[in-house]
Amino acid sequence: MRSFYIILFVFISVFGYADGNKPFRFAFLTDIHISSNPSSVEDLEWAVDQVNLTNGIAFAIIGGDVTEEGDRASLQIAKERLDRLKVPYYAVPGNHETKWSESGVTAFADIFGNERFRFEYGDYLFLGFNSGPLMRMADGHVAPQDISWLKNELSKESKERPVIIITHYPLKDGDVDNWYEVTDALRPYNIRVILGGHYHQNMTFLYDGIPGILNRSTLRGKEPKGGYSLYELDSDSIHVYEHRIDEAPVQWTSLSLKTVLFDKRGSSDKYPDYSINKQYPEVNNTWLLESGVGIYSSPAVDGKRVFVGDDMGQLTAYALKSGKRLWTFKSGRRIVGTPAVAGGLVVFGSADKCIYGVDSHSGEMRWKIEAKEPVLGAVTIENGIAYIGASDHSFRAIDIQTGSIKWIYEGIRGYIETKPLLTDDLVIFGAWDNTLYALSKKDGKEVWKWTGGLTRMHFSPAAVWPVAAHGKVFITDPQRAMTAIDIHSGETVWRTFQSMVRETIALSEDKERVYSKTMNDSIVCFSTKGTEPRQLWASNVAFGYEHAPSMPVEKDGVIFGSTKEGLIFALNALDGTVLWKHKVGNSLVNTVVPLTKNKVLYTTTEGYIGLINVKNKTK
């Protein structure tokens, strides 16, 4: 490593360094992906050593995807290695910390101090924040509360002050669903550049005119060793270097600090297209609320009230008829799993490591159960018993009136986010350990486990809500397969890749058909009978590329579905004819809750809560 010192000395003598308003340099490390592969740790260690040996670096920025699986152990390893840096560092999470996270995306802030950062160096203000999908496979998304934070931080500053923004995702269409909200918030200010990673390569973009730079991963890839990015800011320019381990930095791009970088008006054609709504004027919102907080679960309803959990840990009750807020109960951290309501109680889990039973009329807590780790699973209630999984490798059955635990099944290797299926005498659910579990509903004893030969954690049947009919359990998984499993033995009956489905499944009301979204445009329908896959129909809904785990739902002969780009649609259940489509936003719509064939409740990750009404009766 010492072999490059002479070259490095020449590099430093040419460019110089100092703090204050003089030229300065910083390191940018991103896409570290700490995993069970020891080379990922070694690559980070090499990068840290290289930064420490490079004179004049004032600080380091960590641009997300610090780990592969978002787990606390990997985050701790990364933190221990990064703490060896001899300069301060500031970190934001990436999608691998936000999509796959046993902690419900709480461990990152616990370990690194926050999911955002703000600091000043010389004349510059640096702002970093999360831009990844939270727990649900979807496009990147900047939460409403993060946009509010960004606006507030910028409002404190002079509009002439130079600002550098850090996100993990590139702020462009196809990567972040509400990128235009971010660039609109930035536009009035002196934004010099937006830095990120995600693509694992050096690239430049314009985000509605604002310069963006993506940076290489610290991973070595096919090279002998990895590297990181080195930034130098002088009075005229931002110079960007790739610094490979044991080599001299090589400049690959630069930006002028003297020129006006973007049109303050922005592009007028960047906003989502809602013209589809004009084709179906019979579809409207009876009411629509904008909570200002991200929502990652579906609503629960008891006939008069709607219950919604959100990213701030709040469970709020609204009047079903009007949308009026009735009460709010605050848990300690974000609510990810969909709640359930029965017997005058709302039951839900929180990332604060607790399961709550809250009075559905008053919002008062009736009981609380403490788990050892965050509780991210959705709830299913049957005959006064709530069933819910958590990240402490356990699954619980709870008496909802007393809050007493009926039984606990332990030994699950992965965390649980799904909604359990209750059928016959079984409770069935998947976890992020490649496994589908079937337990006795009565005592929680294991009946069978199914893995289907899956070996990668990311292929687990963990986000899908299983369904069952004719002696079979039906699931889909990220390996893009639909599978029928014998409900008694746990053996695979059939497994098909023909439709490229992912993590959605639904059962018809008569239990004769299952439905799933494909990853491009279509809904497919298969028979629940027989020992071979038999497709009954496929319908082109034209929703484009789709990989969000929002389940289709059938009600009164109509299939309702939703997408990662804010579209809700309805199909005839027997033949797949498209009945209507309605765009409610531009982010993920969670699994919708149809009340009748003409009324549908929904929530979205951008914080919308709404009730759709179809005036013309659906045939």
C-alpha positions as CSV (number, residue, x, y, z in Angstrom):
1,M,0.0,0.0,0.0
2,R,3.0,2.3,0.6
3,S,4.1,2.0,-3.0
4,F,1.9,4.9,-4.2
5,Y,3.0,7.5,-1.6
6,I,5.2,9.4,-4.0
7,I,2.4,9.7,-6.5
8,L,0.0,10.7,-3.8
9,F,2.4,13.4,-2.5
10,V,2.5,14.9,-5.9
11,F,-1.3,14.8,-6.1
12,I,-1.6,16.6,-2.7
13,S,1.0,19.2,-3.6
14,V,-0.9,20.1,-6.8
15,F,-4.3,20.4,-5.3
16,G,-3.7,21.3,-1.7
17,Y,-6.3,21.2,1.1
18,A,-7.6,23.3,3.9
19,D,-10.8,23.8,5.8
20,G,-12.9,27.0,6.0
21,N,-13.5,28.7,2.7
22,K,-10.4,27.2,1.1
23,P,-10.2,24.1,-1.0
24,F,-11.2,20.9,0.8
25,R,-11.6,17.2,0.1
26,F,-13.9,14.5,1.3
27,A,-14.3,10.7,0.7
28,F,-17.5,9.1,-0.5
29,L,-18.0,5.4,0.3
30,T,-21.2,3.7,-0.9
31,D,-22.7,0.3,-1.7
32,I,-20.6,-1.4,0.8
33,H,-22.9,-4.4,1.1
34,I,-21.5,-6.1,4.2
35,S,-22.6,-9.7,4.2
36,S,-21.5,-13.2,5.1
37,N,-19.0,-12.9,2.3
38,P,-15.7,-11.9,4.0
39,S,-14.5,-10.1,0.9
40,S,-17.2,-7.4,1.5
41,V,-15.7,-6.7,5.0
42,E,-12.2,-6.8,3.6
43,D,-13.1,-4.3,0.8
44,L,-14.5,-1.9,3.4
45,E,-11.4,-2.3,5.6
46,W,-9.2,-1.5,2.6
47,A,-11.2,1.6,1.8
48,V,-11.0,2.9,5.4
49,D,-7.3,2.3,5.5
50,Q,-6.9,4.1,2.1
51,V,-8.9,7.1,3.4
52,N,-6.8,7.2,6.6
53,L,-3.6,7.2,4.5
54,T,-4.7,9.9,2.2
55,N,-3.8,13.3,3.7
56,G,-6.2,16.2,3.6
57,I,-9.5,14.4,3.7
58,A,-11.8,16.4,5.9
59,F,-14.7,14.0,6.4
60,A,-16.4,11.0,4.8
61,I,-19.9,10.4,3.5
62,I,-21.5,7.0,3.5
63,G,-24.0,6.8,0.6
64,G,-26.2,3.8,1.6
65,D,-26.5,0.0,1.0
66,V,-24.1,-0.4,3.9
67,T,-25.2,-4.0,4.2
68,E,-26.7,-6.7,2.0
69,E,-29.6,-7.8,4.2
70,G,-30.2,-4.8,6.5
71,D,-29.6,-6.9,9.6
72,R,-28.3,-5.5,12.9
73,A,-25.3,-7.7,13.0
74,S,-24.0,-6.6,9.6
75,L,-24.7,-3.0,10.4
76,Q,-22.7,-3.4,13.6
77,I,-19.8,-4.8,11.6
78,A,-19.9,-1.9,9.2
79,K,-20.1,0.6,12.0
80,E,-17.0,-1.0,13.7
81,R,-15.0,-0.7,10.5
82,L,-16.2,2.8,9.7
83,D,-15.4,4.0,13.2
84,R,-11.7,3.3,12.3
85,L,-11.8,6.4,10.1
86,K,-9.7,9.2,11.4
87,V,-12.1,11.8,10.1
88,P,-15.8,12.4,10.9
89,Y,-18.3,10.5,8.8
90,Y,-22.0,10.8,8.0
91,A,-24.3,8.1,6.7
92,V,-27.6,7.6,5.0
93,P,-29.3,4.2,4.5
94,G,-29.8,2.5,1.1
95,N,-32.6,0.2,-0.2
96,H,-30.9,-2.9,1.3
97,E,-31.3,-1.3,4.7
98,T,-34.9,-0.2,4.1
99,K,-36.4,-3.0,2.0
100,W,-34.9,-6.0,3.9
101,S,-34.8,-5.0,7.6
102,E,-35.6,-7.3,10.5
103,S,-35.7,-4.2,12.7
104,G,-38.3,-2.3,10.6
105,V,-35.6,0.1,9.6
106,T,-34.8,1.1,13.1
107,A,-31.4,-0.5,13.6
108,F,-29.7,1.9,11.2
109,A,-30.7,4.9,13.3
110,D,-29.9,3.1,16.5
111,I,-26.4,2.3,15.3
112,F,-25.5,5.3,13.1
113,G,-27.5,7.9,15.1
114,N,-30.1,8.9,12.5
115,E,-31.5,8.1,9.0
116,R,-30.7,11.7,8.0
117,F,-27.8,14.1,8.5
118,R,-27.1,17.8,8.4
119,F,-23.7,19.3,8.8
120,E,-21.7,22.4,7.6
121,Y,-18.2,22.6,6.2
122,G,-16.8,25.9,5.2
123,D,-19.4,27.7,3.1
124,Y,-21.2,24.5,2.3
125,L,-24.3,22.8,3.8
126,F,-24.6,19.0,3.4
127,L,-28.0,17.4,3.8
128,G,-28.6,13.6,3.5
129,F,-31.8,11.6,3.8
130,N,-33.4,8.2,3.0
131,S,-34.7,7.6,-0.5
132,G,-35.3,3.8,-0.5
133,P,-38.6,1.8,-0.4
134,L,-39.5,1.1,3.2
135,M,-40.1,-2.7,3.8
136,R,-42.2,-3.1,0.6
137,M,-40.7,-3.8,-2.8
138,A,-41.4,-0.7,-4.9
139,D,-39.6,2.2,-6.4
140,G,-37.5,4.4,-4.2
141,H,-39.5,6.9,-2.2
142,V,-38.8,10.0,-0.1
143,A,-41.2,10.0,2.8
144,P,-43.5,13.0,3.3
145,Q,-41.9,13.7,6.7
146,D,-38.4,13.6,5.1
147,I,-39.5,16.2,2.5
148,S,-40.9,18.4,5.3
149,W,-37.5,18.1,7.1
150,L,-35.6,19.0,3.9
151,K,-37.7,22.1,3.3
152,N,-37.3,23.1,6.9
153,E,-33.6,22.7,6.9
154,L,-33.2,24.7,3.7
155,S,-35.5,27.4,4.9
156,K,-33.1,28.2,7.7
157,E,-30.4,29.1,5.1
158,S,-29.7,31.9,2.7
159,K,-30.7,31.0,-0.8
160,E,-27.2,31.8,-1.9
161,R,-25.5,29.3,0.3
162,P,-24.1,26.4,-1.6
163,V,-25.8,23.1,-0.7
164,I,-24.8,19.5,-1.5
165,I,-27.5,16.8,-1.2
166,I,-26.9,13.1,-0.5
167,T,-29.4,10.3,-1.3
168,H,-28.7,6.7,-2.1
169,Y,-31.0,6.5,-5.2
170,P,-30.7,8.7,-8.2
171,L,-33.5,11.2,-8.2
172,K,-35.1,10.3,-11.5
173,D,-38.1,8.7,-13.0
174,G,-38.0,4.9,-12.6
175,D,-35.8,5.1,-9.5
176,V,-37.7,7.4,-7.0
177,D,-41.4,7.6,-7.5
178,N,-41.7,11.2,-6.1
179,W,-38.3,12.5,-7.3
180,Y,-40.0,15.7,-8.7
181,E,-41.3,16.6,-5.2
182,V,-37.7,16.5,-4.0
183,T,-36.3,18.6,-6.9
184,D,-39.1,21.1,-6.5
185,A,-38.2,21.5,-2.8
186,L,-34.5,22.0,-3.8
187,R,-35.1,24.3,-6.8
188,P,-35.3,27.7,-5.0
189,Y,-31.9,27.1,-3.4
190,N,-28.2,27.0,-4.5
191,I,-28.0,23.2,-4.9
192,R,-24.6,22.5,-6.4
193,V,-24.9,18.7,-6.8
194,I,-26.8,15.6,-5.6
195,L,-24.6,12.7,-4.7
196,G,-25.6,9.0,-4.6
197,G,-24.8,5.4,-5.3
198,H,-27.1,2.4,-6.1
199,Y,-25.8,1.8,-9.6
200,H,-22.3,0.6,-8.4
201,Q,-20.6,2.8,-11.1
202,N,-19.5,6.3,-11.8
203,M,-22.2,8.1,-13.7
204,T,-23.5,11.7,-14.1
205,F,-27.1,12.7,-14.5
206,L,-29.3,15.8,-14.5
207,Y,-32.3,15.6,-12.2
208,D,-34.7,18.0,-13.8
209,G,-31.6,20.1,-14.5
210,I,-29.9,19.7,-11.1
211,P,-26.5,17.9,-11.5
212,G,-26.3,14.4,-10.1
213,I,-23.3,12.2,-9.6
214,L,-23.4,8.4,-8.8
215,N,-20.4,6.8,-7.3
216,R,-18.7,3.4,-7.5
217,S,-19.2,0.7,-4.9
218,T,-16.4,-0.1,-2.4
219,L,-16.7,-3.7,-3.6
220,R,-14.0,-5.0,-5.8
221,G,-16.3,-6.7,-8.3
222,K,-14.2,-8.4,-10.9
223,E,-11.1,-6.3,-10.0
224,P,-8.4,-7.4,-7.5
225,K,-9.4,-4.7,-5.1
226,G,-12.1,-2.1,-4.6
227,G,-12.0,1.6,-4.0
228,Y,-14.1,4.7,-3.3
229,S,-14.7,8.2,-4.6
230,L,-12.6,11.3,-3.6
231,Y,-14.1,14.8,-4.0
232,E,-12.1,18.0,-4.1
233,L,-13.8,21.4,-4.0
234,D,-11.9,24.6,-4.9
235,S,-13.1,28.1,-5.7
236,D,-14.0,27.1,-9.2
237,S,-15.1,23.5,-9.4
238,I,-16.0,20.2,-7.9
239,H,-13.4,17.6,-9.0
240,V,-14.4,13.9,-8.7
241,Y,-11.8,11.1,-8.5
242,E,-12.0,7.4,-8.4
243,H,-9.5,6.2,-5.8
244,R,-8.7,2.5,-6.2
245,I,-6.9,0.7,-3.5
246,D,-3.1,1.1,-3.7
247,E,-3.4,3.4,-6.7
248,A,-3.3,7.1,-7.3
249,P,-6.7,8.9,-7.6
250,V,-7.9,9.4,-11.1
251,Q,-10.2,12.2,-12.0
252,W,-13.2,11.2,-14.1
253,T,-15.5,14.2,-14.0
254,S,-15.9,17.8,-12.7
255,L,-18.5,20.5,-12.2
256,S,-18.2,24.2,-12.4
257,L,-19.1,26.2,-9.3
258,K,-19.3,29.4,-11.2
259,T,-22.1,28.7,-13.6
260,V,-25.9,28.7,-13.0
261,L,-26.6,25.0,-13.0
262,F,-30.3,24.8,-13.6
263,D,-33.5,26.6,-14.7
264,K,-35.2,27.7,-11.5
265,R,-38.6,27.0,-13.1
266,G,-38.0,23.3,-13.7
267,S,-39.7,21.1,-16.3
268,S,-43.4,21.3,-16.7
269,D,-43.8,17.7,-18.0
270,K,-42.2,15.9,-15.1
271,Y,-45.3,15.4,-13.1
272,P,-47.4,12.2,-13.1
273,D,-50.0,11.7,-15.7
274,Y,-53.5,11.4,-14.3
275,S,-55.3,11.4,-17.7
276,I,-56.4,7.7,-17.1
277,N,-58.9,9.1,-14.6
278,K,-60.7,11.0,-17.4
279,Q,-61.5,7.6,-19.1
280,Y,-63.4,6.4,-16.0
281,P,-65.2,9.5,-14.7
282,E,-67.6,7.3,-12.6
283,V,-64.7,6.6,-10.2
284,N,-64.1,9.3,-7.5
285,N,-62.9,9.7,-3.9
286,T,-65.8,9.9,-1.4
287,W,-63.1,11.4,0.9
288,L,-59.3,11.7,0.7
289,L,-56.9,12.5,3.5
290,E,-53.3,13.6,3.3
291,S,-51.6,12.5,6.5
292,G,-48.2,13.9,5.9
293,V,-46.6,10.7,7.1
294,G,-45.6,7.5,5.2
295,I,-48.0,4.6,5.4
296,Y,-46.8,1.0,4.7
297,S,-49.8,-1.0,5.8
298,S,-53.3,-1.6,4.7
299,P,-56.3,-0.1,6.6
300,A,-58.4,-2.2,8.9
301,V,-62.2,-1.6,9.2
302,D,-64.9,-2.6,11.6
303,G,-67.9,-1.2,9.7
304,K,-67.9,2.2,11.2
305,R,-64.2,3.1,11.7
306,V,-61.0,2.8,9.7
307,F,-57.7,2.1,11.5
308,V,-54.4,3.0,9.9
309,G,-50.8,2.6,11.3
310,D,-48.1,4.9,10.0
311,D,-44.4,5.6,9.9
312,M,-44.4,7.7,13.0
313,G,-45.8,4.9,15.1
314,Q,-49.3,6.2,15.2
315,L,-52.5,4.2,15.0
316,T,-55.3,6.5,13.9
317,A,-59.0,5.8,13.8
318,Y,-61.2,7.6,11.2
319,A,-64.9,7.6,10.6
320,L,-65.6,5.4,7.6
321,K,-68.4,7.6,6.3
322,S,-66.6,10.9,6.4
323,G,-62.9,10.3,7.0
324,K,-63.0,12.4,10.1
325,R,-60.2,11.6,12.6
326,L,-61.6,10.1,15.8
327,W,-58.5,9.3,17.9
328,T,-54.8,8.6,17.7
329,F,-52.8,6.1,19.7
330,K,-49.0,6.5,19.7
331,S,-46.6,3.6,19.9
332,G,-42.9,4.0,20.3
333,R,-41.8,3.4,16.6
334,R,-43.1,2.9,13.1
335,I,-46.0,0.5,12.3
336,V,-45.3,-1.7,9.3
337,G,-47.7,-4.6,9.6
338,T,-51.4,-4.3,8.8
339,P,-53.6,-4.2,12.0
340,A,-56.7,-6.3,12.5
341,V,-59.9,-5.4,14.4
342,A,-62.4,-7.7,16.2
343,G,-64.4,-7.7,19.4
344,G,-63.9,-4.0,20.0
345,L,-60.1,-4.2,19.9
346,V,-57.5,-3.2,17.3
347,V,-54.4,-5.4,17.4
348,F,-51.1,-4.4,15.8
349,G,-47.4,-4.7,16.2
350,S,-44.8,-1.9,16.3
351,A,-41.1,-1.6,15.6
352,D,-40.9,-0.6,19.3
353,K,-40.9,-4.4,20.0
354,C,-44.4,-4.5,21.3
355,I,-47.8,-5.9,20.3
356,Y,-50.8,-3.7,21.3
357,G,-54.4,-4.3,22.0
358,V,-56.2,-0.9,21.7
359,D,-59.9,-0.2,22.3
360,S,-61.5,0.5,18.9
361,H,-63.9,3.0,20.3
362,S,-61.7,5.1,22.5
363,G,-58.2,4.5,21.4
364,E,-57.1,3.5,24.9
365,M,-54.6,0.7,25.4
366,R,-56.1,-2.4,26.9
367,W,-52.9,-4.5,26.9
368,K,-49.4,-4.7,25.6
369,I,-47.0,-7.6,25.0
370,E,-43.3,-7.0,24.8
371,A,-41.3,-9.0,22.3
372,K,-37.5,-9.1,22.1
373,E,-37.3,-7.5,18.7
374,P,-39.5,-5.3,16.4
375,V,-42.9,-6.7,15.5
376,L,-43.4,-6.2,11.7
377,G,-46.0,-8.8,10.9
378,A,-49.6,-8.2,9.9
379,V,-52.3,-9.5,12.2
380,T,-55.1,-12.1,11.5
381,I,-57.8,-12.6,14.1
382,E,-60.1,-15.6,14.3
383,N,-62.5,-16.6,17.2
384,G,-61.0,-14.0,19.6
385,I,-57.4,-15.1,18.9
386,A,-54.8,-12.9,17.2
387,Y,-52.0,-14.4,15.2
388,I,-48.8,-12.4,14.5
389,G,-45.2,-12.9,13.8
390,A,-42.2,-10.9,14.9
391,S,-38.5,-10.4,14.3
392,D,-37.5,-12.2,17.5
393,H,-37.8,-15.5,15.6
394,S,-41.2,-16.2,17.2
395,F,-44.8,-16.4,16.2
396,R,-47.6,-15.8,18.7
397,A,-51.3,-16.6,19.3
398,I,-52.9,-14.1,21.7
399,D,-56.3,-13.9,23.4
400,I,-57.4,-10.4,22.3
401,Q,-59.7,-9.8,25.3
402,T,-57.1,-10.5,28.0
403,G,-53.8,-10.0,26.1
404,S,-52.6,-13.3,27.3
405,I,-50.4,-15.5,25.1
406,K,-52.0,-18.7,24.1
407,W,-48.9,-20.2,22.6
408,I,-45.5,-19.2,21.1
409,Y,-43.7,-21.0,18.3
410,E,-39.9,-20.3,18.3
411,G,-37.0,-21.1,16.2
412,I,-37.9,-19.2,13.0
413,R,-34.6,-18.1,11.4
414,G,-35.9,-15.0,9.5
415,Y,-38.1,-12.1,10.4
416,I,-41.9,-12.1,9.6
417,E,-43.8,-9.4,7.8
418,T,-46.7,-11.3,6.2
419,K,-50.3,-11.7,7.1
420,P,-50.9,-15.3,8.4
421,L,-53.4,-17.6,6.7
422,L,-55.9,-19.4,8.9
423,T,-57.4,-22.4,7.3
424,D,-58.9,-25.6,8.8
425,D,-56.8,-26.3,11.9
426,L,-53.6,-24.6,10.6
427,V,-51.9,-21.2,10.7
428,I,-49.6,-20.7,7.7
429,F,-47.1,-17.9,7.1
430,G,-43.7,-17.3,5.4
431,A,-40.5,-15.7,6.8
432,W,-37.4,-14.2,5.4
433,D,-35.5,-17.5,5.8
434,N,-36.8,-19.2,2.5
435,T,-39.4,-21.0,4.6
436,L,-43.2,-21.3,4.6
437,Y,-44.4,-22.6,8.0
438,A,-47.6,-24.5,8.9
439,L,-48.4,-24.7,12.6
440,S,-51.3,-26.2,14.6
441,K,-53.8,-23.5,15.3
442,K,-54.6,-25.1,18.6
443,D,-51.2,-25.3,20.2
444,G,-48.6,-23.9,17.8
445,K,-46.8,-27.1,17.2
446,E,-45.1,-27.4,13.8
447,V,-47.0,-29.5,11.2
448,W,-44.7,-28.9,8.3
449,K,-42.2,-26.5,6.7
450,W,-41.7,-25.8,3.0
451,T,-38.6,-24.3,1.4
452,G,-39.1,-25.4,-2.3
453,G,-35.3,-25.6,-2.8
454,L,-34.9,-21.8,-2.2
455,T,-31.4,-20.9,-1.0
456,R,-31.2,-17.1,-1.2
457,M,-32.9,-15.1,1.6
458,H,-34.1,-12.6,-1.0
459,F,-36.2,-15.4,-2.7
460,S,-38.2,-16.1,0.5
461,P,-42.0,-16.4,0.3
462,A,-42.2,-13.8,3.0
463,A,-44.1,-10.8,1.7
464,V,-46.9,-12.7,0.0
465,W,-50.2,-13.4,2.0
466,P,-50.9,-17.1,1.4
467,V,-54.3,-18.5,0.4
468,A,-55.7,-22.0,0.4
469,A,-58.4,-24.0,-1.4
470,H,-59.0,-27.6,-2.5
471,G,-56.4,-29.0,-0.1
472,K,-53.6,-26.7,-1.4
473,V,-51.8,-23.6,-0.2
474,F,-50.9,-21.1,-2.9
475,I,-48.0,-18.7,-2.8
476,T,-45.8,-16.6,-5.1
477,D,-42.2,-15.7,-4.3
478,P,-39.4,-13.3,-5.6
479,Q,-38.0,-16.2,-7.7
480,R,-41.0,-15.3,-9.9
481,A,-42.9,-18.5,-9.4
482,M,-46.4,-19.5,-8.4
483,T,-46.6,-22.6,-6.2
484,A,-49.3,-25.0,-5.0
485,I,-48.4,-26.9,-1.8
486,D,-50.3,-29.8,-0.3
487,I,-51.9,-28.5,2.8
488,H,-51.5,-31.7,4.8
489,S,-48.0,-32.8,3.9
490,G,-46.3,-29.5,2.8
491,E,-45.1,-31.2,-0.4
492,T,-45.1,-29.2,-3.7
493,V,-48.0,-30.1,-5.9
494,W,-47.0,-27.9,-8.7
495,R,-44.7,-24.9,-9.3
496,T,-44.7,-22.7,-12.4
497,F,-42.6,-19.8,-13.7
498,Q,-44.8,-19.3,-16.8
499,S,-46.4,-15.9,-15.8
500,M,-43.4,-14.2,-14.1
501,V,-45.4,-13.3,-10.9
502,R,-43.6,-12.1,-7.8
503,E,-45.2,-11.7,-4.3
504,T,-48.9,-11.3,-4.8
505,I,-51.7,-13.9,-4.6
506,A,-55.5,-13.7,-4.0
507,L,-58.3,-16.3,-3.8
508,S,-61.7,-16.0,-5.4
509,E,-64.7,-15.8,-3.1
510,D,-65.9,-19.2,-4.3
511,K,-62.3,-20.6,-3.9
512,E,-62.2,-21.8,-7.5
513,R,-59.5,-19.4,-8.7
514,V,-56.3,-17.7,-7.6
515,Y,-55.1,-14.4,-9.1
516,S,-51.7,-12.7,-9.2
517,K,-50.0,-9.7,-10.7
518,T,-47.3,-10.3,-13.2
519,M,-44.2,-8.1,-13.4
520,N,-45.4,-6.6,-16.6
521,D,-48.9,-5.2,-17.2
522,S,-51.1,-8.2,-16.5
523,I,-53.2,-10.1,-14.0
524,V,-53.3,-13.9,-14.4
525,C,-55.9,-16.3,-13.1
526,F,-55.3,-20.0,-12.3
527,S,-57.6,-22.8,-11.3
528,T,-57.3,-24.0,-7.7
529,K,-58.2,-27.5,-8.8
530,G,-56.0,-30.3,-10.1
531,T,-52.4,-31.3,-9.7
532,E,-51.0,-29.3,-12.6
533,P,-51.0,-25.5,-13.1
534,R,-54.0,-24.4,-15.4
535,Q,-54.3,-20.8,-16.4
536,L,-57.8,-19.7,-17.0
537,W,-57.2,-16.2,-18.3
538,A,-54.7,-13.3,-18.4
539,S,-55.7,-9.7,-18.6
540,N,-53.6,-6.8,-19.8
541,V,-54.2,-4.0,-17.4
542,A,-51.3,-2.0,-18.9
543,F,-49.8,-0.9,-15.6
544,G,-46.2,-1.4,-16.8
545,Y,-43.4,-2.9,-14.9
546,E,-44.6,-4.0,-11.5
547,H,-43.0,-5.7,-8.5
548,A,-44.9,-4.4,-5.4
549,P,-46.4,-6.9,-2.9
550,S,-49.9,-5.4,-2.8
551,M,-52.3,-8.3,-3.0
552,P,-55.3,-8.5,-5.4
553,V,-58.6,-8.9,-3.6
554,E,-61.9,-10.2,-4.9
555,K,-65.2,-8.8,-3.6
556,D,-68.7,-9.3,-5.1
557,G,-67.3,-10.8,-8.3
558,V,-64.8,-8.0,-8.9
559,I,-61.0,-8.2,-8.5
560,F,-59.3,-5.1,-7.1
561,G,-55.6,-4.5,-7.4
562,S,-53.1,-1.7,-7.0
563,T,-49.5,-0.9,-8.1
564,K,-46.3,0.8,-7.1
565,E,-47.2,3.9,-9.2
566,G,-50.5,4.8,-7.5
567,L,-52.9,2.9,-9.8
568,I,-56.0,1.1,-8.4
569,F,-57.9,-1.1,-10.9
570,A,-60.9,-3.4,-11.0
571,L,-61.5,-6.5,-13.2
572,N,-64.3,-8.9,-13.8
573,A,-63.4,-12.0,-11.8
574,L,-64.6,-14.5,-14.3
575,D,-62.8,-13.3,-17.5
576,G,-60.5,-10.5,-16.4
577,T,-62.3,-7.7,-18.3
578,V,-61.0,-4.3,-17.1
579,L,-63.9,-2.5,-15.5
580,W,-62.0,0.7,-14.4
581,K,-58.7,2.2,-13.4
582,H,-58.0,5.2,-11.2
583,K,-54.7,6.8,-10.3
584,V,-54.6,8.1,-6.7
585,G,-51.0,9.2,-6.5
586,N,-47.5,8.1,-7.8
587,S,-46.3,5.8,-5.0
588,L,-47.1,2.3,-3.8
589,V,-50.8,1.7,-3.0
590,N,-50.9,-0.9,-0.2
591,T,-53.3,-3.9,-0.5
592,V,-56.7,-2.3,-0.9
593,V,-59.8,-3.1,1.2
594,P,-63.0,-3.4,-0.9
595,L,-66.1,-2.9,1.1
596,T,-68.5,-3.6,-1.8
597,K,-67.9,-3.9,-5.5
598,N,-68.3,-0.1,-5.6
599,K,-66.4,1.1,-2.5
600,V,-62.7,0.6,-1.9
601,L,-60.5,1.8,1.0
602,Y,-56.8,2.4,0.3
603,T,-53.6,3.8,1.8
604,T,-50.4,4.8,0.1
605,T,-46.7,5.2,1.0
606,E,-47.0,8.9,0.3
607,G,-49.5,9.2,3.2
608,Y,-52.8,9.2,1.5
609,I,-55.9,7.6,3.0
610,G,-59.0,7.4,0.8
611,L,-62.4,5.8,0.1
612,I,-63.2,5.3,-3.6
613,N,-66.7,5.3,-4.8
614,V,-67.9,3.9,-8.2
615,K,-71.1,5.7,-9.2
616,N,-72.0,3.5,-12.1
617,K,-72.7,0.0,-10.7
618,T,-70.0,-2.5,-11.9
619,K,-71.4,-5.4,-13.8
